[in-house]
Amino acid sequence: MNDPAAPLPALDGLRAVSILIVIVSHAGFGRLVPGGLGVTLFFAISGFIITRLLLAEWEARGRIAVGAFYGRRALRLLPALLAYLACVALTFLALGLPFVLAEWLAALFYTANLHALWQGFPDHPALAPHPFSILWSLAVEAHFYLIFPLILAALARRGWFLPALALGCALSLGWRIVVHAACDGGAGPVALCGTFPAYRIHVGTDTRLDAILYGCALGWLCRPGGMPGWITARWPLWLGAAMVLASLVIREPSFRETARHSLQSAGIALALGPLLFAPAAAWLRSALCWPPALLVGRMSYVLYLFHWLAVGLACAATGEAMRESPYGAAWYAVFLAATLLPTAAVYWGLERPMALWRRRLRH
């Protein structure tokens, strides 16, 4: 049964896959494990889920309560973020690091990616990487949440929603090509390229939003009564996997800055539909619904936050600099403790109670 409001447990398993890709990449295996793929997968999942939830509301009520949507998002995202900021503040106090107001405002108000590009989050000798640099992806998603319900409400009734998404994805690719041409080599205008042009495409909202839009398109296609037959076929799963693999194998620099993001995002969205709905993929869904995978997936947001602070703490405790090759045993001991302990405390002490409260507010 394809009910847009019904949970799809396999999505939690996919969240687990995405966060484990990111964590393993940042834990000294960046040369082997592409951490960016985990973030792109998470973007696609977010677009898919939000589209299905908003469509369910639209079908049930004939409208989308945009204010209520913003409220739900705030209740979902802010508690863990505030807990993370509190832990960072305690870390800064313990290490005697300076508090820069602009950095904290960027972290709190979801503009970390913009701050990273035009101001930067400098590493401190006592704590590197900067704990707020990981918040760029949260900023991209927050900017998406800000505009997407309005777009869906305006275009869905007119039948323009899917064409608008296709146009958005095409324009994103075209804009990446423009930005890459202007900023490659670091000589482009600061207004466009920022002061850190090497990261301009990777963390810019305007250059990464299509990763979410591909997920939105899949969410629209998978609505009740509108699901095309190919969603439940096998071939999109294998074609999508081949597209993702190609996006990783092709190493040409211009491709990696431009078309790679489109190929990877489209491949993820293409494979995601059959993975969730095709009868032939039932065994994959069963694997993704393994209880430990479901738990990791539900904790993925908190894990994403605290694993990054843990990288800095492990480097500070052991004296090892952050790198893309394996660390020593002491580094991993500190890293695992500094990741798992606060994650467990925030998830069971804050996230779970907040989830129960949000469910009560819906009824």
Phi, psi and chi 1 to 4 in degrees:
 res  aa     phi    psi   chi1   chi2   chi3   chi4
   1 MET       -  127.0 -178.9  176.8  179.0      -
   2 ASN  -100.3   77.9 -176.7   20.9      -      -
   3 ASP   -96.3  118.7  177.2    2.8      -      -
   4 PRO   -60.6  -24.6   -9.5   14.3      -      -
   5 ALA   -86.8  -13.3      -      -      -      -
   6 ALA   -76.7  138.9      -      -      -      -
   7 PRO   -69.3  149.5   25.1  -33.0      -      -
   8 LEU  -116.5   97.2  -65.1  170.1      -      -
   9 PRO   -55.9  -31.3  -25.0   34.4      -      -
  10 ALA   -60.2  -24.2      -      -      -      -
  11 LEU   -65.3  -35.1  -73.6  174.3      -      -
  12 ASP   -64.9  -37.7  -77.1  -32.5      -      -
  13 GLY   -63.1  -38.3      -      -      -      -
  14 LEU   -68.4  -36.3  -77.3  170.7      -      -
  15 ARG   -59.9  -39.3  -77.0 -165.4 -177.9  105.0
  16 ALA   -61.1  -43.7      -      -      -      -
  17 VAL   -59.2  -45.8  171.6      -      -      -
  18 SER   -64.3  -44.9   70.2      -      -      -
  19 ILE   -71.0  -33.9 -171.0   58.0      -      -
  20 LEU   -67.3  -35.7  -70.7  175.1      -      -
  21 ILE   -59.9  -46.2  -70.8  173.4      -      -
  22 VAL   -64.4  -47.7  171.7      -      -      -
  23 ILE   -64.4  -46.4  -70.2  175.3      -      -
  24 VAL   -62.5  -39.6  171.3      -      -      -
  25 SER   -61.1  -44.5  177.3      -      -      -
  26 HIS   -76.7  -13.9  -69.9  159.8      -      -
  27 ALA   -94.7   34.9      -      -      -      -
  28 GLY    95.1   11.5      -      -      -      -
  29 PHE  -124.5   28.8  -63.7   91.7      -      -
  30 GLY   -63.4  -23.2      -      -      -      -
  31 ARG   -76.5  -19.9  -66.8  177.0 -177.9  173.2
  32 LEU  -107.0  -33.4  -60.6  175.0      -      -
  33 VAL  -115.1  119.2  179.5      -      -      -
  34 PRO   -80.7   98.0   28.9  -32.1      -      -
  35 GLY   -59.3  -32.3      -      -      -      -
  36 GLY   -60.8  -30.4      -      -      -      -
  37 LEU   -62.9  -38.9  174.1   62.2      -      -
  38 GLY   -62.2  -40.8      -      -      -      -
  39 VAL   -67.4  -42.4  176.0      -      -      -
  40 THR   -62.3  -40.3  -57.1      -      -      -
  41 LEU   -61.4  -43.0  174.8   57.4      -      -
  42 PHE   -64.3  -39.5 -150.2   95.4      -      -
  43 PHE   -58.7  -46.8  -79.2  161.9      -      -
  44 ALA   -62.7  -42.3      -      -      -      -
  45 ILE   -61.1  -42.7  -66.9  170.9      -      -
  46 SER   -61.3  -46.7  -65.6      -      -      -
  47 GLY   -61.4  -40.8      -      -      -      -
  48 PHE   -64.0  -48.3  175.4   80.2      -      -
  49 ILE   -66.3  -46.7  -69.7  174.9      -      -
  50 ILE   -63.0  -39.3  -67.1  -58.4      -      -
  51 THR   -63.2  -44.0  -58.2      -      -      -
  52 ARG   -64.2  -40.7  -77.1  175.4   64.3   83.8
  53 LEU   -65.4  -43.5  -69.4  175.4      -      -
  54 LEU   -68.4  -36.3  -68.7  176.3      -      -
  55 LEU   -65.2  -38.0  -75.9  175.3      -      -
  56 ALA   -62.5  -41.3      -      -      -      -
  57 GLU   -66.2  -40.5 -179.0  178.5   -5.9      -
  58 TRP   -63.1  -44.1 -176.3   36.4      -      -
  59 GLU   -66.0  -37.2  -68.4  -67.1  -29.0      -
  60 ALA   -78.0  -35.8      -      -      -      -
  61 ARG  -118.2   -9.8  -57.2 -179.8 -178.6  178.9
  62 GLY    76.4    9.4      -      -      -      -
  63 ARG  -159.3  169.9   64.0 -176.1 -178.0   87.8
  64 ILE  -118.7  120.0  -65.8  173.1      -      -
  65 ALA   -81.4   93.7      -      -      -      -
  66 VAL   -63.9  -42.3  175.9      -      -      -
  67 GLY   -61.3  -42.1      -      -      -      -
  68 ALA   -65.5  -35.8      -      -      -      -
  69 PHE   -61.3  -46.5  170.5   80.7      -      -
  70 TYR   -61.3  -39.8  -67.1  152.1      -      -
  71 GLY   -62.6  -43.4      -      -      -      -
  72 ARG   -63.1  -41.0  -69.4 -167.2  -60.2  -89.9
  73 ARG   -63.7  -41.7  -72.9  -69.5   87.0 -163.0
  74 ALA   -62.7  -43.4      -      -      -      -
  75 LEU   -66.0  -29.5  -72.3  173.5      -      -
  76 ARG   -76.7  -39.0  170.4   67.5 -177.3   90.6
  77 LEU  -101.4  -34.9  -62.4  173.3      -      -
  78 LEU   -68.5  -41.5  -85.1  175.8      -      -
  79 PRO   -56.1  -48.4  -28.7   37.5      -      -
  80 ALA   -66.3  -37.8      -      -      -      -
  81 LEU   -63.1  -43.9  176.5   61.5      -      -
  82 LEU   -63.3  -38.1  -67.3  175.2      -      -
  83 ALA   -63.5  -40.6      -      -      -      -
  84 TYR   -64.3  -44.4 -179.4   69.0      -      -
  85 LEU   -62.3  -36.9  -64.3 -177.0      -      -
  86 ALA   -63.6  -42.0      -      -      -      -
  87 CYS   -66.3  -38.5  -71.9      -      -      -
  88 VAL   -64.1  -41.5  172.3      -      -      -
  89 ALA   -60.5  -43.7      -      -      -      -
  90 LEU   -63.0  -38.9  -68.3  174.7      -      -
  91 THR   -63.7  -44.2  -57.8      -      -      -
  92 PHE   -61.6  -42.5  -85.4   34.7      -      -
  93 LEU   -63.1  -42.8  -72.2  171.2      -      -
  94 ALA   -65.4  -35.3      -      -      -      -
  95 LEU   -94.5   -3.6  -63.4  177.5      -      -
  96 GLY    70.5   33.9      -      -      -      -
  97 LEU   -89.1  150.7  -59.2  179.7      -      -
  98 PRO   -74.7  146.3   26.6  -33.9      -      -
  99 PHE   -97.0  113.5  -74.1   73.7      -      -
 100 VAL  -100.7  115.2  179.9      -      -      -
 101 LEU   -56.3  -42.5  179.2   60.6      -      -
 102 ALA   -61.4  -36.1      -      -      -      -
 103 GLU   -66.1  -42.3  -65.3  176.4   -4.2      -
 104 TRP   -69.9  -37.3  -70.9   82.2      -      -
 105 LEU   -65.4  -40.3  -68.7  175.6      -      -
 106 ALA   -63.2  -39.9      -      -      -      -
 107 ALA   -67.2  -41.1      -      -      -      -
 108 LEU   -75.8  -35.2 -177.1   59.3      -      -
 109 PHE  -105.8   22.6  -68.1  103.0      -      -
 110 TYR    57.4   45.1  -66.2   96.9      -      -
 111 THR  -124.1   25.7   56.6      -      -      -
 112 ALA   -62.6  -34.9      -      -      -      -
 113 ASN   -68.5  -36.9   64.1  -27.5      -      -
 114 LEU   -68.7  -41.8  -55.2  178.8      -      -
 115 HIS   -63.6  -40.6 -173.9   91.2      -      -
 116 ALA   -60.6  -36.7      -      -      -      -
 117 LEU   -79.9  -40.6  -73.9  172.6      -      -
 118 TRP  -102.6  -14.6  -83.9  -86.7      -      -
 119 GLN  -124.9  -42.7  -64.5  -65.6  -35.5      -
 120 GLY    89.8  149.6      -      -      -      -
 121 PHE  -107.9   92.8  -70.4  108.7      -      -
 122 PRO   -67.5  138.7   24.6  -33.1      -      -
 123 ASP   -70.1  144.4  -66.7  -21.1      -      -
 124 HIS  -100.1  145.4  -60.9  -69.6      -      -
 125 PRO   -55.5  -30.5  -25.5   33.9      -      -
 126 ALA   -91.4   -8.3      -      -      -      -
 127 LEU  -156.1  102.2 -174.3   67.5      -      -
 128 ALA  -138.7  134.9      -      -      -      -
 129 PRO   -78.5  168.1   31.5  -38.1      -      -
 130 HIS   -64.8  132.9 -164.7  -68.7      -      -
 131 PRO   -62.8  -19.4  -22.1   32.5      -      -
 132 PHE   -93.3  -10.5  -67.1  162.6      -      -
 133 SER   -65.9  -24.7   59.5      -      -      -
 134 ILE   -72.1  -14.4 -164.5   66.0      -      -
 135 LEU   -78.5    1.6  -57.7 -179.8      -      -
 136 TRP   -59.8  -40.0   72.7  -91.4      -      -
 137 SER   -70.5  -32.8   63.4      -      -      -
 138 LEU   -64.2  -36.8  -86.2   65.6      -      -
 139 ALA   -65.2  -43.1      -      -      -      -
 140 VAL   -59.2  -46.6  171.8      -      -      -
 141 GLU   -65.0  -38.8  -71.3 -151.9   18.1      -
 142 ALA   -64.0  -39.2      -      -      -      -
 143 HIS   -64.9  -37.5  -57.8  160.5      -      -
 144 PHE   -62.7  -47.3  159.8   75.4      -      -
 145 TYR   -59.5  -31.9  -65.8  144.8      -      -
 146 LEU   -66.8  -35.9 -169.2   63.0      -      -
 147 ILE  -106.7  -24.0   62.2  173.8      -      -
 148 PHE   -65.6  -45.0 -178.4   69.4      -      -
 149 PRO   -58.0  -35.6  -21.9   33.0      -      -
 150 LEU   -66.2  -41.3  -57.2  172.9      -      -
 151 ILE   -65.7  -45.2  -66.2  173.3      -      -
 152 LEU   -62.0  -45.3  179.0   58.3      -      -
 153 ALA   -63.7  -34.6      -      -      -      -
 154 ALA   -78.8  -33.1      -      -      -      -
 155 LEU  -104.8  -23.7  -60.0 -179.5      -      -
 156 ALA   -62.0  -44.9      -      -      -      -
 157 ARG   -66.3  -27.6  -69.2 -172.3 -177.0  -81.3
 158 ARG   -87.6   -3.8  -63.3  176.3  173.8   85.5
 159 GLY    76.4   16.7      -      -      -      -
 160 TRP   -99.3   -0.3  -63.1  -13.9      -      -
 161 PHE   -64.7  -53.1 -178.5   66.2      -      -
 162 LEU   -64.6  -44.4 -164.2   59.3      -      -
 163 PRO   -59.0  -36.5  -25.9   34.5      -      -
 164 ALA   -65.5  -39.4      -      -      -      -
 165 LEU   -64.2  -43.2  -68.5 -178.9      -      -
 166 ALA   -60.7  -41.9      -      -      -      -
 167 LEU   -64.8  -41.1  177.8   61.8      -      -
 168 GLY   -61.5  -40.8      -      -      -      -
 169 CYS   -66.5  -40.9  -68.4      -      -      -
 170 ALA   -66.6  -41.6      -      -      -      -
 171 LEU   -66.2  -34.7  -70.7  175.7      -      -
 172 SER   -62.1  -43.8  -68.9      -      -      -
 173 LEU   -63.4  -46.0  172.6   58.3      -      -
 174 GLY   -60.5  -40.4      -      -      -      -
 175 TRP   -68.1  -37.6 -179.1 -120.3      -      -
 176 ARG   -60.7  -39.7  -84.2 -164.1  -63.0  -87.3
 177 ILE   -62.1  -42.5  -66.7  171.9      -      -
 178 VAL   -63.7  -47.8  169.8      -      -      -
 179 VAL   -64.1  -41.8  171.7      -      -      -
 180 HIS   -62.8  -42.6  175.6   64.5      -      -
 181 ALA   -63.8  -36.1      -      -      -      -
 182 ALA   -80.5  -32.3      -      -      -      -
 183 CYS  -106.9   -9.3  -56.2      -      -      -
 184 ASP   -61.9  130.8 -173.3   34.9      -      -
 185 GLY    92.1   -7.8      -      -      -      -
 186 GLY    80.5   12.6      -      -      -      -
 187 ALA  -104.1    6.6      -      -      -      -
 188 GLY   -76.9  171.4      -      -      -      -
 189 PRO   -64.2  138.3   22.0  -32.3      -      -
 190 VAL   -62.1  -35.3  173.0      -      -      -
 191 ALA   -59.7  -32.5      -      -      -      -
 192 LEU   -95.3  -44.5  173.3   64.2      -      -
 193 CYS   -94.7  -14.1  -55.7      -      -      -
 194 GLY    74.5 -177.1      -      -      -      -
 195 THR   -90.0   -4.2   53.4      -      -      -
 196 PHE  -130.5   68.8  -61.8   91.9      -      -
 197 PRO   -61.3  -21.6   18.0  -29.4      -      -
 198 ALA   -63.4  -24.4      -      -      -      -
 199 TYR  -103.8    2.6  -59.3  104.5      -      -
 200 ARG   -57.0  -49.5  174.3   63.6  176.4   87.5
 201 ILE   -75.7  -36.0  -72.0  175.1      -      -
 202 HIS   -65.0  -37.4  179.8   66.1      -      -
 203 VAL  -116.5    0.1  -55.1      -      -      -
 204 GLY   -74.1  136.6      -      -      -      -
 205 THR   -60.5  -44.8  -60.9      -      -      -
 206 ASP   -67.4  -22.6   54.9  -19.6      -      -
 207 THR  -100.9   -7.2   50.6      -      -      -
 208 ARG  -121.0   -3.6  -64.8  -57.8  -56.1  -86.1
 209 LEU   -64.9  -25.8 -156.4   58.1      -      -
 210 ASP   -67.6  -21.9   59.0  -27.8      -      -
 211 ALA   -60.2  -35.8      -      -      -      -
 212 ILE   -77.5  -37.7  -54.0  177.1      -      -
 213 LEU   -63.6  -35.3  -64.7 -178.0      -      -
 214 TYR   -62.5  -39.7  -81.2  105.6      -      -
 215 GLY   -65.0  -38.0      -      -      -      -
 216 CYS   -61.5  -42.3  -64.3      -      -      -
 217 ALA   -61.4  -40.9      -      -      -      -
 218 LEU   -65.1  -40.6  179.5   65.5      -      -
 219 GLY   -59.8  -38.6      -      -      -      -
 220 TRP   -67.8  -44.4  175.2  -96.0      -      -
 221 LEU   -64.5  -29.0  -69.9  172.6      -      -
 222 CYS   -91.7   15.1  -66.9      -      -      -
 223 ARG   -71.4  154.4   69.4 -167.1 -172.5  -79.6
 224 PRO   -58.6  132.7  -25.0   34.2      -      -
 225 GLY    81.1   -5.7      -      -      -      -
 226 GLY  -122.8    4.4      -      -      -      -
 227 MET   -74.0  120.1 -175.9 -176.7  -68.1      -
 228 PRO   -69.8  155.8   24.2  -31.5      -      -
 229 GLY   -61.9  -30.4      -      -      -      -
 230 TRP   -66.9  -19.5   62.0  -96.6      -      -
 231 ILE   -59.4  -34.9  -67.0  -72.6      -      -
 232 THR   -97.7   11.0   56.6      -      -      -
 233 ALA   -89.7  169.1      -      -      -      -
 234 ARG   -83.7  -36.0  -67.3 -175.9 -177.0 -177.5
 235 TRP   -60.9  -34.7   64.7  -95.1      -      -
 236 PRO   -64.3  -31.2  -19.8   33.1      -      -
 237 LEU   -62.9  -46.7  178.0   60.3      -      -
 238 TRP   -74.0  -36.5  -60.7  114.5      -      -
 239 LEU   -65.3  -43.8  176.9   58.1      -      -
 240 GLY   -61.5  -42.0      -      -      -      -
 241 ALA   -62.7  -39.1      -      -      -      -
 242 ALA   -65.7  -37.4      -      -      -      -
 243 MET   -65.8  -42.5  -68.6  167.2   65.7      -
 244 VAL   -63.9  -43.4  171.6      -      -      -
 245 LEU   -61.0  -42.6 -179.6   61.0      -      -
 246 ALA   -62.9  -37.5      -      -      -      -
 247 SER   -64.0  -25.8   74.7      -      -      -
 248 LEU   -88.9  -31.9  -59.9  174.9      -      -
 249 VAL   -77.6  -39.0  169.9      -      -      -
 250 ILE   -71.3  122.1  -59.0  173.1      -      -
 251 ARG  -109.7    2.5  -51.0  -61.1  -65.5  178.8
 252 GLU   -59.6  127.3 -162.3  -81.9  -38.0      -
 253 PRO   -58.4  -44.5  -26.1   35.1      -      -
 254 SER   -65.2  -39.0  -65.2      -      -      -
 255 PHE   -61.7  -43.5  167.8   84.8      -      -
 256 ARG   -65.9  -26.8  -68.8  179.0   61.6   77.3
 257 GLU   -87.5  -15.5  -71.6  -67.4  -57.8      -
 258 THR  -124.8  -80.3   55.8      -      -      -
 259 ALA   -71.9  -22.4      -      -      -      -
 260 ARG   -57.3  -43.1  174.2 -175.8   57.5  145.1
 261 HIS   -63.0  -40.0  -63.9  -70.8      -      -
 262 SER   -68.1  -46.3  -64.7      -      -      -
 263 LEU   -62.6  -42.5 -174.9   64.4      -      -
 264 GLN   -67.4  -46.1 -164.0  170.8   96.2      -
 265 SER   -65.6  -43.7  -58.9      -      -      -
 266 ALA   -65.3  -39.5      -      -      -      -
 267 GLY   -64.3  -41.0      -      -      -      -
 268 ILE   -62.7  -47.3  -72.0  171.7      -      -
 269 ALA   -63.4  -39.7      -      -      -      -
 270 LEU   -64.2  -41.0 -169.9   62.6      -      -
 271 ALA   -77.7  -26.8      -      -      -      -
 272 LEU   -66.1  -38.2 -169.3   57.6      -      -
 273 GLY   -59.4  -58.1      -      -      -      -
 274 PRO   -60.5  -36.3  -23.1   33.2      -      -
 275 LEU   -58.6  -35.9 -178.2   60.5      -      -
 276 LEU   -89.1  -26.2  -66.7  173.7      -      -
 277 PHE  -127.2  -17.4  -62.2  106.6      -      -
 278 ALA   -74.8  133.3      -      -      -      -
 279 PRO   -58.1  -34.3  -25.2   34.7      -      -
 280 ALA   -68.8  -17.6      -      -      -      -
 281 ALA   -98.3   15.0      -      -      -      -
 282 ALA   -59.4  -35.2      -      -      -      -
 283 TRP   -67.7  -32.6   64.9  -83.5      -      -
 284 LEU   -69.7  -40.9  -79.6  173.1      -      -
 285 ARG   -62.6  -38.2  -70.5 -167.2  -67.0  -83.8
 286 SER   -62.5  -40.8  -63.9      -      -      -
 287 ALA   -64.6  -41.2      -      -      -      -
 288 LEU   -69.0  -21.7  -69.7  170.4      -      -
 289 CYS   -91.7   10.8  -68.5      -      -      -
 290 TRP   -57.9  128.8 -176.7   42.9      -      -
 291 PRO   -49.6  -44.8  -31.0   37.1      -      -
 292 PRO   -61.1  -36.4  -26.1   36.6      -      -
 293 ALA   -65.8  -40.6      -      -      -      -
 294 LEU   -61.7  -41.1  -65.5  178.3      -      -
 295 LEU   -65.4  -45.9  177.6   60.2      -      -
 296 VAL   -61.1  -40.6  171.1      -      -      -
 297 GLY   -62.6  -41.0      -      -      -      -
 298 ARG   -69.6  -26.0  -69.2  164.6 -172.5  153.3
 299 MET   -92.4    3.4  -58.9  172.8   75.0      -
 300 SER   -60.7  -39.6   57.8      -      -      -
 301 TYR   -62.3  -46.6  173.4   45.2      -      -
 302 VAL   -67.8  -40.5 -173.3      -      -      -
 303 LEU   -59.4  -41.8  -80.6  167.0      -      -
 304 TYR   -59.0  -42.7 -179.2   76.7      -      -
 305 LEU   -66.8  -56.2  -66.7  171.7      -      -
 306 PHE   -77.6  -21.9  -78.3   96.8      -      -
 307 HIS   -66.3  -27.9   93.5  -81.2      -      -
 308 TRP   -74.1  -42.9 -167.7 -115.4      -      -
 309 LEU   -61.5  -37.0  178.0   59.4      -      -
 310 ALA   -63.7  -35.3      -      -      -      -
 311 VAL   -59.0  -47.5  169.6      -      -      -
 312 GLY   -63.8  -41.8      -      -      -      -
 313 LEU   -65.6  -40.2  -68.4  173.8      -      -
 314 ALA   -64.6  -40.0      -      -      -      -
 315 CYS   -65.9  -41.2  -70.2      -      -      -
 316 ALA   -65.6  -38.8      -      -      -      -
 317 ALA   -73.5  -31.4      -      -      -      -
 318 THR  -105.7  -13.0   62.4      -      -      -
 319 GLY    79.7    6.4      -      -      -      -
 320 GLU   -88.1  135.1  -63.6 -166.1   58.2      -
 321 ALA   -78.9  149.6      -      -      -      -
 322 MET   -61.8  136.0 -173.4 -178.1 -179.1      -
 323 ARG  -154.0  177.4   57.0  177.9 -176.3  -98.6
 324 GLU  -104.3   15.7  -66.6 -172.8  -30.2      -
 325 SER  -120.8  159.7   54.6      -      -      -
 326 PRO   -59.4  151.1  -27.4   37.0      -      -
 327 TYR   -99.1 -178.0  -60.9   94.0      -      -
 328 GLY   -83.0  170.0      -      -      -      -
 329 ALA   -61.3  -38.6      -      -      -      -
 330 ALA   -63.0  -38.8      -      -      -      -
 331 TRP   -59.6  -46.3 -170.5   96.1      -      -
 332 TYR   -68.0  -31.6  -72.0  108.3      -      -
 333 ALA   -64.4  -46.3      -      -      -      -
 334 VAL   -66.9  -42.8  175.8      -      -      -
 335 PHE   -60.3  -47.2  172.1   72.6      -      -
 336 LEU   -65.4  -42.8  -71.1  173.7      -      -
 337 ALA   -64.6  -44.3      -      -      -      -
 338 ALA   -73.0  -16.8      -      -      -      -
 339 THR   -88.7  -51.0  -61.9      -      -      -
 340 LEU   -76.2  -39.6  -62.8  178.8      -      -
 341 LEU   -64.3  -53.4  -67.1  177.4      -      -
 342 PRO   -67.6  -32.4   20.1  -29.8      -      -
 343 THR   -61.8  -46.8  -66.1      -      -      -
 344 ALA   -62.7  -42.4      -      -      -      -
 345 ALA   -64.1  -43.9      -      -      -      -
 346 VAL   -72.5  -38.6  171.1      -      -      -
 347 TYR   -66.7  -52.5  177.1   72.2      -      -
 348 TRP   -81.6  -25.8  -85.9  -67.7      -      -
 349 GLY   -90.6  -20.4      -      -      -      -
 350 LEU  -129.5  -52.3 -174.5   61.0      -      -
 351 GLU   -65.7  -46.5  -74.6 -120.8  -54.4      -
 352 ARG   -62.2  -49.1  -71.1  -71.4  -65.0  -86.1
 353 PRO   -60.1  -37.7  -25.0   34.9      -      -
 354 MET   -66.4  -36.3  -72.6  -64.0  -61.3      -
 355 ALA   -63.6  -41.0      -      -      -      -
 356 LEU   -63.2  -40.7  -67.2  174.1      -      -
 357 TRP   -65.0  -41.2 -171.5   45.6      -      -
 358 ARG   -62.7  -38.6  -69.5 -163.2  -54.0  -89.3
 359 ARG   -65.3  -37.8  -79.9 -162.8  -72.8  -90.1
 360 ARG   -65.9  -35.5  -71.6  171.7 -174.3  163.2
 361 LEU   -66.9  -25.8  -71.7  177.4      -      -
 362 ARG   -74.5  -20.5  -68.0 -166.3 -172.2  105.2
 363 HIS  -103.4      -  -62.3  -66.1      -      -
